[in-house]
Amino acid sequence: MRKPTIQDVARRAGVGVGTVSRVLNNHVAVKGVTRETVLRAIAELDYTPNPHARRIAGGKSYTISVLLPVLTTEFYTRLLDGLEAAFQEARYDVAIFPLLDRSRLERYLGSHTLAYQADGLVMATYNLTTLFHERRVRTQQPTVLVDAYADNVDCAYMDNVTGGRLAGDYAATLPGTLYAVWVETELDQLFTTRVFEDRRSGFHEALRRAGRTVGREFTSSFDTLAARNTAAALLDEAQATPGGLPATVFASADLLAGALLDEAQLRGLRLGEDLRVIGFDDQPWAAARGLTTLHQPVENMGYEAAQLLLSRLGGHRGPARARRFEPTLVRRETA
């Protein structure tokens, strides 16, 4: 049997070919009932659009460029899941550009690069507010920030100040010396993020309000070996200091918290008694290890960022929109 065509879908749905095309392109100017009729016809015929014909006819690439700092963390895997779910529903492909360092970000700021040949652009985590105000980020195509905020571009972001405050409020109720472990971030302002700075700000604000102070703060780069070394240094100090245990530690990312759990178990410390650990992220493994942490709706944030971009591609005009997401505290055995 021959493959069904767009004309077959139009006949089955009782509409014009142009209406089917608008449904396939997720255009806003299609009534809900008509859209459902066309989608039902597509499903019944098992119709799959020809992506090459679609690109030629529409003058679009039907590709979205996603610029990420790195690809190797669970956070960005989850973020991509949310982004791709929305873009695939709208039949857009995703091209991923890991930047890794400042020089690559500089290069991608040029409009001639491959990333800017897509129909839309997603930029994750970077603090690009200054660059947008200076017009260094070219936005001839629709652009959205995710896991970051700027006042003059669409964005979906996590309220990390609130997350840090929730961690501080809870840590202040727990006994023993308070410690904190922060993620080392890039000092160059062109390639930086406010995520951990905001978490730290909220955490200290909550402790001040509760009349508590942090006994010592540690900093680790974002890799497993550095995290384990930092965990060892923190526990060395806590065990060597009179009254250093019991202790409560706020680890500003679950990767750091996981290293603390490993090191504590190696030393025979009782988690939840000698040492209490609060993480941040609620990674997929956190529940199995009993980690008290701040849950982030990362997939939802990615999905909403994609919807903001798709609405622009569908013709939405208007001022920049912001979608704010809040972490929630999940209490488990480690604290």
LUMMARDO-245178 format. One record per atom (N, C-alpha, C): residue in three letters; x, y negated, z negated. Coordinates in steps of 0.001 Angstrom, whole numbers, padded with zeros to 6 digits, always signed. Layout:
ALAXYZ ...
***
This chain:
MET+000842+001198+000000 MET+000000+000000+000000 MET+000877-001247+000000 ARG+000424-002296+000730 ARG+001187-003535+000754 ARG+001050-004271-000572 LYS+002036-005101-000849 LYS+002000-005884-002082 LYS+000931-006967-001968 PRO+000170-007209-003031 PRO-000833-008282-002979 PRO-000172-009648-002804 THR-000878-010548-002139 THR-000362-011885-001872 THR-001158-012917-002662 ILE-000679-014137-002618 ILE-001388-015214-003300 ILE-002768-015431-002692 GLN-002884-015163-001382 GLN-004191-015270-000717 GLN-005166-014220-001271 ASP-004657-013009-001548 ASP-005507-011966-002139 ASP-006028-012396-003502 VAL-005146-013016-004303 VAL-005547-013493-005629 VAL-006630-014561-005497 ALA-006430-015483-004555 ALA-007402-016561-004353 ALA-008771-015994-003970 ARG-008783-014991-003059 ARG-010064-014394-002652 ARG-010728-013685-003826 ARG-009934-012925-004601 ARG-010508-012201-005737 ARG-011091-013166-006767 ALA-010412-014295-006998 ALA-010858-015255-008009 ALA-011900-016233-007470 GLY-012070-016274-006153 GLY-013035-017196-005565 GLY-012599-018649-005632 VAL-011297-018871-005504 VAL-010753-020232-005549 VAL-009797-020411-004378 GLY-009280-021622-004234 GLY-008309-021893-003193 GLY-006904-021461-003595 VAL-006055-021319-002595 VAL-004661-020946-002849 VAL-003973-021989-003721 GLY-004323-023263-003508 GLY-003719-024336-004301 GLY-004020-024186-005781 THR-005252-023738-006107 THR-005605-023539-007516 THR-004787-022408-008124 VAL-004613-021319-007385 VAL-003778-020217-007878 VAL-002359-020713-008124 SER-001850-021510-007203 SER-000498-022049-007339 SER-000382-022914-008591 ARG-001402-023726-008854 ARG-001356-024581-010045 ARG-001392-023747-011323 VAL-002151-022667-011329 VAL-002174-021777-012494 VAL-000805-021139-012694 LEU-000198-020668-011600 LEU+001126-020052-011689 LEU+002170-021036-012203 ASN+001990-022307-011860 ASN+002939-023337-012274 ASN+002572-023967-013610 ASN+001522-023401-014253 ASN+001112-023878-015576 ASN+000713-025348-015553 HIS+000072-025775-014475 HIS-000320-027179-014334 HIS-001499-027483-015247 VAL-001480-028683-015830 VAL-002529-029048-016801 VAL-003886-029289-016141 ALA-003900-029606-014834 ALA-005138-029992-014160 ALA-005921-028777-013652 VAL-006086-027769-014498 VAL-006900-026600-014163 VAL-007806-026314-015354 LYS-009106-026198-015101 LYS-010050-025942-016191 LYS-009783-024575-016812 GLY-010091-024478-018101 GLY-009814-023246-018825 GLY-010486-022025-018223 VAL-011765-022164-017840 VAL-012504-021026-017270 VAL-011879-020598-015955 THR-011524-021590-015120 THR-010895-021280-013833 THR-009553-020594-014046 ARG-008775-021103-015002 ARG-007470-020496-015284 ARG-007625-019030-015689 GLU-008608-018750-016550 GLU-008826-017372-017002 GLU-009248-016473-015843 THR-010077-016999-014935 THR-010519-016217-013773 THR-009333-015854-012883 VAL-008461-016839-012658 VAL-007278-016601-011812 VAL-006335-015607-012493 LEU-006103-015777-013791 LEU-005212-014864-014505 LEU-005758-013439-014512 ARG-007082-013312-014602 ARG-007688-011983-014555 ARG-007485-011344-013176 ALA-007633-012135-012123 ALA-007408-011626-010762 ALA-005958-011205-010569 ILE-005041-011990-011114 ILE-003613-011650-011035 ILE-003345-010312-011710 ALA-003955-010118-012899 ALA-003754-008869-013640 ALA-004370-007685-012911 GLU-005584-007880-012376 GLU-006270-006783-011685 GLU-005512-006339-010432 LEU-004924-007290-009727 LEU-004185-006976-008498 LEU-002731-006622-008767 ASP-002298-006802-010022 ASP-000897-006604-010374 ASP-000003-007449-009461 TYR-000414-008727-009316 TYR+000300-009638-008407 TYR+001533-010214-009091 THR+002642-010209-008381 THR+003884-010823-008854 THR+004330-011861-007845 PRO+004455-013134-008253 PRO+004864-014165-007298 PRO+006272-013906-006770 ASN+006488-014306-005543 ASN+007832-014261-004949 ASN+008589-015480-005450 PRO+009611-015293-006282 PRO+010279-016457-006874 PRO+010976-017324-005839 HIS+011481-016729-004784 HIS+012174-017528-003764 HIS+011190-018408-002998 ALA+010041-017808-002633 ALA+009030-018608-001938 ALA+008519-019721-002832 ARG+008357-019399-004109 ARG+007866-020385-005070 ARG+008810-021575-005163 ARG+010111-021292-005189 ARG+011093-022367-005294 ARG+011092-023229-004036 ILE+011051-022568-002868 ILE+011084-023320-001602 ILE+009839-024180-001454 ALA+008684-023571-001754 ALA+007429-024309-001571 ALA+007294-025450-002555 GLY+007755-025250-003780 GLY+007550-026268-004807 GLY+008654-027278-004922 GLY+009767-027061-004260 GLY+010891-027982-004375 GLY+011483-028000-005764 LYS+011322-026897-006506 LYS+011843-026803-007869 LYS+012753-025588-007980 SER+013566-025572-009040 SER+014415-024408-009294 SER+013708-023376-010164 TYR+012655-023802-010903 TYR+011977-022957-011883 TYR+012982-022332-012847 THR+013940-023155-013221 THR+014973-022757-014177 THR+015099-023844-015242 ILE+015289-023432-016479 ILE+015524-024339-017598 ILE+016939-024096-018107 SER+017712-025161-018283 SER+019047-025044-018866 SER+018955-025215-020380 VAL+019597-024307-021107 VAL+019640-024366-022574 VAL+021089-024506-023005 LEU+021419-025635-023648 LEU+022778-025890-024137 LEU+022832-025575-025621 LEU+023664-024596-025973 LEU+023787-024134-027359 LEU+025215-024328-027843 PRO+025413-024513-029159 PRO+026788-024584-029670 PRO+027524-023264-029474 VAL+026880-022153-029869 VAL+027480-020817-029769 VAL+026357-019828-029486 LEU+026727-018578-029189 LEU+025723-017543-028952 LEU+025782-016424-029974 THR+026776-016451-030841 THR+027104-015273-031638 THR+026462-015238-033016 THR+025535-016131-033319 THR+024880-016098-034630 THR+023430-015656-034474 GLU+022902-015046-035533 GLU+021518-014570-035495 GLU+020536-015728-035351 PHE+020891-016894-035895 PHE+020009-018052-035782 PHE+019742-018371-034310 TYR+020789-018437-033497 TYR+020601-018808-032092 TYR+019979-017681-031278 THR+020188-016437-031696 THR+019476-015333-031048 THR+017977-015484-031265 ARG+017590-015809-032499 ARG+016170-016000-032808 ARG+015614-017239-032099 LEU+016411-018294-032046 LEU+015963-019505-031365 LEU+015718-019232-029882 LEU+016626-018510-029253 LEU+016461-018151-027841 LEU+015222-017284-027624 ASP+014940-016385-028574 ASP+013732-015561-028455 ASP+012490-016439-028350 GLY+012426-017468-029197 GLY+011273-018369-029162 GLY+011199-019176-027882 LEU+012344-019710-027459 LEU+012383-020487-026215 LEU+011988-019624-025022 GLU+012608-018459-024910 GLU+012377-017610-023739 GLU+010950-017086-023684 ALA+010341-016833-024838 ALA+008957-016357-024846 ALA+008042-017359-024148 ALA+008209-018643-024468 ALA+007368-019674-023863 ALA+007698-019874-022391 PHE+008983-019914-022054 PHE+009356-020155-020660 PHE+008960-018988-019761 GLN+009060-017766-020268 GLN+008669-016609-019464 GLN+007168-016585-019223 GLU+006399-017012-020213 GLU+004949-017118-020016 GLU+004622-018064-018869 ALA+005416-019112-018731 ALA+005209-020096-017660 ALA+006003-019749-016399 ARG+006667-018576-016388 ARG+007410-018069-015234 ARG+008616-018933-014887 TYR+009291-019404-015912 TYR+010564-020111-015734 TYR+011707-019206-016179 ASP+012794-019240-015440 ASP+014009-018563-015862 ASP+014800-019476-016801 VAL+015677-018880-017601 VAL+016489-019640-018545 VAL+017964-019422-018224 ALA+018693-020510-018070 ALA+020148-020456-017891 ALA+020789-020973-019173 ILE+021654-020173-019784 ILE+022228-020488-021091 ILE+023653-020991-020919 PHE+023947-022120-021555 PHE+025274-022723-021495 PHE+025834-022869-022903 PRO+026678-021942-023363 PRO+027327-022103-024671 PRO+028444-023127-024575 LEU+028400-024150-025419 LEU+029358-025255-025297 LEU+030658-024992-026050 LEU+030559-024394-027237 LEU+031726-023941-028006 LEU+032598-025064-028551 ASP+032814-026121-027799 ASP+033677-027189-028294 ASP+033280-028523-027660 ARG+033893-029581-028170 ARG+033564-030941-027753 ARG+033836-031173-026267 SER+034914-030602-025734 SER+035289-030864-024341 SER+034205-030385-023378 ARG+033573-029252-023726 ARG+032506-028752-022856 ARG+031276-029646-022928 LEU+030968-030144-024115 LEU+029848-031071-024220 LEU+030109-032302-023361 GLU+031319-032842-023407 GLU+031688-033985-022571 GLU+031464-033665-021094 ARG+031883-032469-020692 ARG+031756-032104-019287 ARG+030293-031998-018876 TYR+029466-031438-019760 TYR+028063-031272-019423 TYR+027281-032582-019460 LEU+027894-033631-020011 LEU+027218-034934-019981 LEU+027192-035511-018572 GLY+027986-034966-017663 GLY+027996-035426-016277 GLY+026816-034848-015506 SER+026105-035679-014750 SER+024881-035237-014074 SER+025160-034281-012930 HIS+026424-034158-012498 HIS+026735-033280-011364 HIS+026874-031826-011783 THR+026880-031539-013084 THR+027143-030178-013518 THR+025934-029286-013277 LEU+026191-027979-013267 LEU+025154-027001-012973 LEU+023990-027099-013943 ALA+024275-027398-015203 ALA+023214-027459-016214 ALA+022145-028480-015838 TYR+022533-029539-015143 TYR+021596-030606-014804 TYR+020866-030358-013488 GLN+021101-029221-012845 GLN+020399-028902-011610 GLN+019117-028118-011886 ALA+018835-027835-013138 ALA+017601-027163-013523 ALA+016468-028183-013594 ASP+015246-027677-013750 ASP+014087-028571-013826 ASP+013968-029267-015170 GLY+014517-028655-016199 GLY+014437-029235-017529 GLY+015634-028810-018352 LEU+015838-029507-019475 LEU+017033-029299-020287 LEU+016645-029181-021758 VAL+017160-028142-022425 VAL+017005-027974-023872 VAL+018386-028096-024492 MET+018512-028965-025494 MET+019787-029128-026197 MET+019552-028787-027663 ALA+020356-027851-028180 ALA+020111-027313-029519 ALA+021128-027806-030534 THR+020613-028284-031685 THR+021367-028535-032916 THR+022208-029808-032918 TYR+022661-030292-031782 TYR+023576-031428-031785 TYR+022904-032705-032268 ASN+023676-033518-032978 ASN+023212-034828-033411 ASN+023488-035811-032272 LEU+022523-035913-031359 LEU+022746-036678-030128 LEU+022023-038017-030124 THR+021547-038440-031295 THR+020783-039689-031351 THR+021565-040848-030743 THR+022818-040995-031134 THR+023642-042093-030625 THR+023820-041992-029122 LEU+024043-040781-028640 LEU+024268-040593-027202 LEU+023032-040959-026401 PHE+021839-040641-026933 PHE+020623-041015-026213 PHE+020451-042527-026194 HIS+020733-043172-027314 HIS+020609-044630-027345 HIS+021619-045285-026405 GLU+022804-044690-026282 GLU+023824-045225-025379 GLU+023611-044785-023933 ARG+022589-043988-023715 ARG+022260-043459-022380 ARG+023397-042633-021792 ARG+024163-041979-022658 ARG+025226-041101-022178 ARG+024672-039736-021788 VAL+023504-039371-022336 VAL+022838-038158-021896 VAL+021863-038546-020794 ARG+022089-038024-019601 ARG+021244-038383-018463 ARG+019944-037593-018531 THR+018844-038306-018456 THR+017555-037653-018636 THR+016639-037912-017448 GLN+017196-037781-016218 GLN+016331-037853-015050 GLN+015331-036701-015073 GLN+015758-035566-015623 GLN+014846-034444-015779 GLN+014336-034438-017218 PRO+013173-033824-017457 PRO+012665-033750-018829 PRO+013662-033044-019747 THR+013807-033585-020963 THR+014770-033057-021931 THR+014102-032936-023290 VAL+014458-031879-024016 VAL+013945-031703-025374 VAL+015093-031277-026274 LEU+015070-031780-027504 LEU+016011-031325-028529 LEU+015319-030280-029395 VAL+016086-029281-029819 VAL+015555-028287-030748 VAL+016564-028103-031870 ASP+016048-027995-033091 ASP+016887-027957-034292 ASP+017696-029245-034424 ALA+017141-030336-033948 ALA+017777-031658-034049 ALA+016690-032699-033851 TYR+016972-033905-034312 TYR+015978-034984-034221 TYR+016588-036212-033570 ALA+015835-036832-032688 ALA+016150-038162-032169 ALA+014815-038854-031937 ASP+014778-040168-032135 ASP+013485-040854-032104 ASP+012996-041186-030706 ASN+013832-041004-029678 ASN+013399-041411-028341 ASN+013429-040267-027336 VAL+013314-039030-027852 VAL+013239-037868-026974 VAL+012401-036809-027682 ASP+011662-035999-026914 ASP+010878-034928-027526 ASP+011789-034003-028322 CYS+011327-033581-029502 CYS+012168-032705-030324 CYS+011316-031834-031236 ALA+011853-030656-031539 ALA+011285-029770-032548 ALA+012420-029485-033527 TYR+012212-029805-034789 TYR+013338-029749-035715 TYR+012917-029183-037063 MET+013905-028644-037784 MET+013707-028125-039125 MET+014020-029230-040131 ASP+013175-029378-041129 ASP+013409-030372-042177 ASP+014380-029771-043189 ASN+015675-029934-042922 ASN+016695-029331-043772 ASN+016856-030042-045106 VAL+016487-031319-045181 VAL+016506-032013-046472 VAL+015510-031353-047425 THR+014309-031090-046921 THR+013310-030400-047734 THR+013788-029007-048120 GLY+014437-028303-047197 GLY+014965-026978-047504 GLY+015991-027023-048611 GLY+016914-027978-048540 GLY+017904-028128-049598 GLY+017279-028494-050918 ARG+016235-029314-050867 ARG+015533-029722-052086 ARG+014846-028524-052746 LEU+014232-027661-051934 LEU+013589-026463-052471 LEU+014610-025554-053153 ALA+015776-025414-052509 ALA+016840-024602-053108 ALA+017307-025209-054428 GLY+017462-026543-054445 GLY+017900-027214-055668 GLY+016886-027128-056783 ASP+015610-027305-056442 ASP+014547-027208-057449 ASP+014575-025838-058119 TYR+014759-024787-057321 TYR+014740-023437-057884 TYR+016033-023138-058636 ALA+017176-023518-058062 ALA+018463-023267-058720 ALA+018517-023942-060090 ALA+017883-025105-060200 ALA+017915-025851-061466 ALA+017201-025112-062595 THR+016337-024167-062241 THR+015605-023413-063267 THR+016371-022175-063730 LEU+017494-021850-063058 LEU+018222-020612-063334 LEU+019391-020877-064277 PRO+019774-019889-065068 PRO+020825-020107-066074 PRO+022219-020047-065478 GLY+023187-020524-066259 GLY+024591-020388-065899 GLY+025115-021554-065074 THR+026391-021460-064747 THR+027060-022486-063951 THR+026508-022475-062526 LEU+026335-023662-061960 LEU+025869-023773-060579 LEU+027039-023980-059639 TYR+027056-023214-058555 TYR+028038-023379-057476 TYR+027286-023577-056169 ALA+027986-024143-055182 ALA+027414-024272-053842 ALA+028496-023980-052812 VAL+028084-023379-051693 VAL+029000-023112-050581 VAL+028405-023744-049333 TRP+029188-024610-048690 TRP+028741-025339-047516 TRP+029489-024870-046275 VAL+028883-025091-045131 VAL+029517-024742-043863 VAL+030316-025932-043373 GLU+031551-025672-043021 GLU+032410-026715-042465 GLU+031891-027098-041088 THR+031677-028387-040860 THR+031175-028837-039558 THR+032207-029714-038875 GLU+032029-029825-037550 GLU+032979-030570-036732 GLU+033010-032041-037149 LEU+034190-032582-037351 LEU+034316-033966-037803 LEU+034097-034957-036676 ASP+034332-034535-035420 ASP+034143-035445-034290 ASP+032655-035735-034128 GLN+032291-036981-034169 GLN+030874-037349-034174 GLN+030148-037021-032873 LEU+030899-036724-031797 LEU+030243-036359-030550 LEU+029765-034911-030587 PHE+030365-034113-031452 PHE+030059-032683-031467 PHE+029760-032278-032901 THR+028688-032819-033431 THR+028401-032607-034845 THR+026933-032270-035034 THR+026610-031824-036210 THR+025232-031516-036563 THR+024972-032029-037966 ARG+023742-032455-038217 ARG+023381-032936-039551 ARG+022770-031826-040396 VAL+022658-030617-039844 VAL+021945-029541-040529 VAL+022457-029341-041951 PHE+023750-029092-042116 PHE+024284-028758-043439 PHE+024427-029996-044312 GLU+024677-031135-043688 GLU+024691-032393-044438 GLU+023322-032659-045052 ASP+022271-032401-044290 ASP+020918-032605-044801 ASP+020582-031614-045918 ARG+021001-030358-045754 ARG+020746-029370-046814 ARG+021448-029787-048106 ARG+022668-030267-047972 ARG+023430-030687-049144 ARG+022759-031885-049818 SER+022304-032841-049017 SER+021641-034025-049550 SER+020402-033649-050363 GLY+019565-032776-049801 GLY+018351-032362-050505 GLY+018651-031582-051763 PHE+019678-030728-051721 PHE+020060-029909-052876 PHE+020505-030791-054039 HIS+021397-031740-053753 HIS+021897-032614-054819 HIS+020804-033535-055353 GLU+019917-033968-054495 GLU+018804-034815-054947 GLU+017953-034067-055968 ALA+017667-032797-055681 ALA+016845-031998-056589 ALA+017554-031762-057920 LEU+018857-031499-057862 LEU+019601-031262-059106 LEU+019654-032520-059965 ARG+019860-033671-059332 ARG+019883-034936-060086 ARG+018558-035157-060801 ARG+017487-034877-060106 ARG+016159-035069-060682 ARG+015941-034144-061873 ALA+016561-032950-061816 ALA+016403-031973-062900 ALA+017457-032131-063991 GLY+018398-033071-063814 GLY+019439-033276-064807 GLY+020510-032206-064799 ARG+020692-031513-063658 ARG+021724-030487-063537 ARG+022819-030977-062599 THR+023997-030392-062707 THR+025107-030724-061815 THR+025742-029438-061293 VAL+026463-029568-060182 VAL+027167-028432-059597 VAL+028549-028347-060232 GLY+028897-027155-060730 GLY+030203-026990-061345 GLY+031331-027087-060334 ARG+031129-026528-059157 ARG+032170-026562-058124 ARG+031527-026291-056779 GLU+032008-026977-055734 GLU+031529-026761-054369 GLU+032661-026203-053523 PHE+032318-025251-052658 PHE+033270-024634-051749 PHE+032810-024860-050314 THR+033765-024804-049399 THR+033461-024976-047980 THR+034066-023823-047189 SER+033306-023310-046228 SER+033775-022210-045400 SER+033453-022495-043945 SER+034321-022073-043040 SER+033952-022101-041627 SER+032953-020981-041375 PHE+032314-021031-040220 PHE+031167-020151-039979 PHE+031606-018852-039303 ASP+032393-018054-040025 ASP+032722-016720-039520 ASP+032854-015787-040716 THR+032730-014497-040473 THR+032611-013532-041562 THR+033871-013455-042422 LEU+035046-013511-041799 LEU+036283-013417-042578 LEU+036445-014619-043501 ALA+036219-015828-042963 ALA+036321-017031-043792 ALA+035282-017013-044903 ALA+034078-016537-044587 ALA+033026-016472-045597 ALA+033417-015522-046730 ARG+034024-014388-046385 ARG+034425-013427-047415 ARG+035558-013996-048276 ASN+036514-014676-047650 ASN+037603-015294-048417 ASN+037078-016360-049375 THR+036110-017136-048900 THR+035517-018174-049752 THR+034758-017543-050911 ALA+034016-016457-050625 ALA+033291-015755-051687 ALA+034260-015238-052744 ALA+035402-014706-052307 ALA+036402-014191-053250 ALA+036961-015309-054119 ALA+037246-016466-053497 ALA+037787-017595-054258 ALA+036777-018087-055287 LEU+035519-018157-054900 LEU+034477-018626-055826 LEU+034351-017670-057016 LEU+034307-016376-056739 LEU+034136-015415-057832 LEU+035398-015293-058677 ASP+036573-015473-058074 ASP+037810-015528-058866 ASP+037705-016613-059926 GLU+037251-017790-059490 GLU+037149-018911-060422 GLU+036085-018651-061486 ALA+034927-018149-061062 ALA+033840-017914-062016 ALA+034252-016887-063073 GLN+034962-015840-062660 GLN+035361-014790-063607 GLN+036520-015222-064508 ALA+037337-016140-063999 ALA+038490-016592-064794 ALA+038137-017720-065749 THR+037000-018363-065561 THR+036596-019506-066375 THR+035742-019038-067547 PRO+036089-019399-068772 PRO+035246-019043-069918 PRO+033829-019580-069712 GLY+032858-018718-069836 GLY+031471-019127-069612 GLY+031120-019269-068152 GLY+032021-018838-067247 GLY+031766-018969-065806 GLY+030681-018057-065291 LEU+030399-017002-066035 LEU+029302-016091-065697 LEU+028348-016042-066884 PRO+027056-015966-066693 PRO+026414-015852-065382 PRO+026529-017131-064565 ALA+026371-016971-063236 ALA+026464-018105-062328 ALA+025359-018009-061279 THR+024968-019166-060773 THR+024004-019245-059674 THR+024683-019953-058510 VAL+024597-019363-057326 VAL+025246-019927-056147 VAL+024209-020213-055076 PHE+024214-021430-054565 PHE+023439-021740-053357 PHE+024393-021666-052177 ALA+024188-020668-051328 ALA+024966-020516-050097 ALA+024132-021097-048968 SER+024634-022126-048295 SER+023816-022906-047366 SER+023526-022204-046048 ALA+023951-020950-045906 ALA+023589-020111-044764 ALA+023646-018664-045222 ASP+022777-017830-044692 ASP+022733-016434-045123 ASP+024042-015697-044849 LEU+024771-016099-043813 LEU+026063-015467-043547 LEU+026988-015614-044752 LEU+026977-016794-045374 LEU+027790-017026-046573 LEU+027244-016242-047762 ALA+025913-016187-047854 ALA+025300-015441-048955 ALA+025625-013953-048851 GLY+025607-013407-047644 GLY+025917-012005-047443 GLY+027330-011668-047896 ALA+028269-012567-047632 ALA+029652-012359-048070 ALA+029734-012335-049597 LEU+028962-013193-050250 LEU+028932-013197-051717 LEU+028368-011889-052272 LEU+027323-011366-051635 LEU+026751-010098-052081 LEU+027779-008974-051958 ASP+028476-008948-050836 ASP+029493-007902-050623 ASP+030597-007983-051676 GLU+031092-009204-051918 GLU+032199-009385-052858 GLU+031753-009079-054287 ALA+030535-009463-054635 ALA+030023-009197-055983 ALA+029882-007699-056225 GLN+029387-006988-055236 GLN+029220-005540-055382 GLN+030577-004856-055518 LEU+031576-005334-054767 LEU+032921-004773-054859 LEU+033483-004929-056269 ARG+033115-006026-056930 ARG+033632-006316-058274 ARG+032752-005737-059389 GLY+031703-005080-059005 GLY+030835-004481-060014 GLY+029945-005471-060737 LEU+029728-006647-060163 LEU+028857-007642-060785 LEU+027393-007283-060541 ARG+026555-007574-061521 ARG+025127-007279-061400 ARG+024413-008467-060727 LEU+023924-008211-059517 LEU+023222-009265-058784 LEU+021871-009523-059441 GLY+021572-010792-059603 GLY+020347-011172-060293 GLY+020538-011347-061786 GLU+021727-010936-062313 GLU+022021-011104-063747 GLU+023356-011833-063933 ASP+024469-011149-063604 ASP+025768-011828-063672 ASP+025855-012935-062615 LEU+025328-012626-061461 LEU+025413-013566-060335 LEU+024070-013643-059631 ARG+023588-014873-059483 ARG+022362-015105-058719 ARG+022719-015856-057441 VAL+022180-015394-056322 VAL+022534-015966-055018 VAL+021270-016398-054291 ILE+021297-017640-053790 ILE+020222-018184-052956 ILE+020824-018500-051587 GLY+020252-017949-050541 GLY+020734-018203-049189 GLY+019873-019208-048457 PHE+020077-019267-047138 PHE+019279-020181-046314 PHE+019267-019620-044892 ASP+018088-019244-044413 ASP+017840-018775-043034 ASP+016788-017678-043027 ASP+016898-016715-043974 ASP+016071-015508-043978 ASP+016303-014708-042695 GLN+017560-014325-042520 GLN+017914-013510-041362 GLN+017238-012144-041462 PRO+017162-011404-040351 PRO+016432-010124-040349 PRO+016891-009130-041418 TRP+018148-009197-041840 TRP+018671-008250-042836 TRP+018427-008702-044275 ALA+017971-009936-044471 ALA+017904-010513-045813 ALA+016947-009749-046736 ALA+015812-009333-046223 ALA+014830-008637-047068 ALA+015380-007306-047562 ALA+016067-006575-046672 ALA+016601-005263-047052 ALA+017652-005376-048155 ARG+018353-006510-048209 ARG+019383-006708-049229 ARG+018841-007448-050455 GLY+017550-007751-050447 GLY+016939-008403-051606 GLY+017389-009835-051799 LEU+017754-010521-050710 LEU+018308-011870-050817 LEU+017215-012921-050985 THR+017288-013651-052073 THR+016463-014848-052221 THR+016997-015901-051259 THR+016116-016483-050457 THR+016609-017382-049411 THR+015508-018318-048955 LEU+015873-019273-048125 LEU+014915-020184-047517 LEU+014569-019657-046129 HIS+013316-019314-045933 HIS+012887-018804-044632 HIS+012701-019954-043649 GLN+013270-019809-042468 GLN+013090-020795-041403 GLN+012261-020182-040272 PRO+011174-020832-039856 PRO+010399-020322-038717 PRO+011101-020655-037397 VAL+012248-020028-037171 VAL+013120-020386-036045 VAL+012455-020101-034709 GLU+011851-018910-034582 GLU+011209-018562-033318 GLU+010082-019542-032986 ASN+009292-019915-034002 ASN+008199-020870-033778 ASN+008735-022228-033341 MET+009833-022642-033943 MET+010443-023918-033569 MET+010902-023887-032113 GLY+011540-022781-031701 GLY+011967-022651-030313 GLY+010794-022649-029360 TYR+009742-021919-029718 TYR+008557-021838-028866 TYR+007920-023218-028696 GLU+007813-023967-029794 GLU+007193-025296-029725 GLU+008041-026258-028909 ALA+009377-026170-029027 ALA+010252-027011-028214 ALA+010031-026731-026735 ALA+009903-025452-026393 ALA+009655-025090-024995 ALA+008310-025630-024520 GLN+007296-025584-025373 GLN+005982-026105-024987 GLN+006030-027614-024733 LEU+006801-028332-025545 LEU+006963-029772-025311 LEU+007566-030022-023936 LEU+008585-029245-023582 LEU+009235-029423-022283 LEU+008299-029028-021146 LEU+007587-027912-021309 LEU+006665-027466-020254 LEU+005554-028485-020020 SER+005105-029142-021090 SER+004059-030157-020897 SER+004584-031330-020081 ARG+005843-031704-020278 ARG+006450-032751-019449 ARG+006544-032298-017997 LEU+006945-031056-017792 LEU+007050-030532-016431 LEU+005674-030442-015771 GLY+004625-030291-016595 GLY+003263-030233-016079 GLY+002635-031594-015844 GLY+003385-032665-016107 GLY+002888-033998-015799 GLY+002593-034882-016990 HIS+002817-034411-018214 HIS+002540-035250-019380 HIS+003437-036485-019390 ARG+002838-037612-019648 ARG+003575-038867-019803 ARG+003244-039438-021175 GLY+004126-040249-021672 GLY+003846-040835-022971 GLY+005090-040902-023818 PRO+004966-041459-025010 PRO+006138-041623-025881 PRO+006670-040288-026366 ALA+007879-040331-026917 ALA+008521-039120-027434 ALA+007698-038533-028581 ARG+007692-037207-028651 ARG+006945-036497-029682 ARG+007908-035678-030537 ALA+007593-035554-031819 ALA+008433-034779-032731 ALA+007573-033728-033416 ARG+008085-032511-033480 ARG+007417-031416-034186 ARG+008325-030982-035341 ARG+007831-031160-036563 ARG+008626-030904-037761 ARG+008246-029555-038366 PHE+009262-028769-038732 PHE+009046-027475-039374 PHE+009722-027475-040739 GLU+009079-026829-041716 GLU+009612-026790-043083 GLU+010033-025376-043457 PRO+011206-025222-044082 PRO+011564-023923-044662 PRO+010685-023631-045886 THR+010595-022369-046250 THR+009887-021968-047465 THR+010763-021027-048275 LEU+010685-021142-049596 LEU+011495-020308-050477 LEU+010893-018914-050573 VAL+011738-017903-050358 VAL+011328-016501-050500 VAL+012152-015910-051652 ARG+011492-015585-052773 ARG+012204-015087-053954 ARG+012317-013556-053908 ARG+013544-013095-054022 ARG+013802-011661-054038 ARG+014778-011341-055178 GLU+015369-010143-055158 GLU+016106-009642-056317 GLU+017362-010426-056664 THR+018033-011063-055678 THR+019304-011697-055984 THR+019164-012964-056816 ALA+017967-013490-056913 ALA+017745-014652-057779 ALA+016268-014681-058168 
***
